[in-house]
């Protein structure tokens, strides 16, 4: 008998959020690797693409294409975006199905990215040596918003009743 409680609404919202984030990451990947075939960059704007890339792909794998008026990535940058989209999809699926590994993957991922953001903010302060816009600054609004969301996810997933929803309190969690 499965003693797990029903999926909490906030976990459902987190799962949907991760799936939407995955879709946006794939959209960015297609846009920056095939900008002529998929001119989505003009719709979402080059600044939105720049922030998405700044948060995921190191600057050594990005370049600004003057002809297109937007950032593009090399093969390694594309692989990093694809890996990040896969990570987001796994977290979303794991949270949706209340799998222990999904909760743990969400925790590890958010701790990693939050720690990376905190270190960048401490090192660069309000001026980022690799940022090309105010939005991509580690203390800018985009990074702060994502950092606060990550902190909220970590805090929420560590709550006892949420651990119980994933079957961790009884030790009877679903492998998948």
KAGI-V516662 format. One record per run of one state. SS is the DSSP state (@ for helix, = for strand, . for the rest). FROM is the first residue (numbers start at 1). TO is the last residue. If there is no record, write none. Layout:
{{SS/FROM/TO} {SS/FROM/TO}}
//
This chain:
{{./1/8} {@/9/33} {./34/39} {@/40/44} {./45/45} {@/46/56} {./57/58} {@/59/61} {=/62/65} {./66/69} {=/70/73} {./74/74} {@/75/96} {./97/98} {=/99/99} {@/100/124} {./125/140} {@/141/157} {./158/159} {@/160/165} {./166/173} {=/174/174} {./175/176}}
//
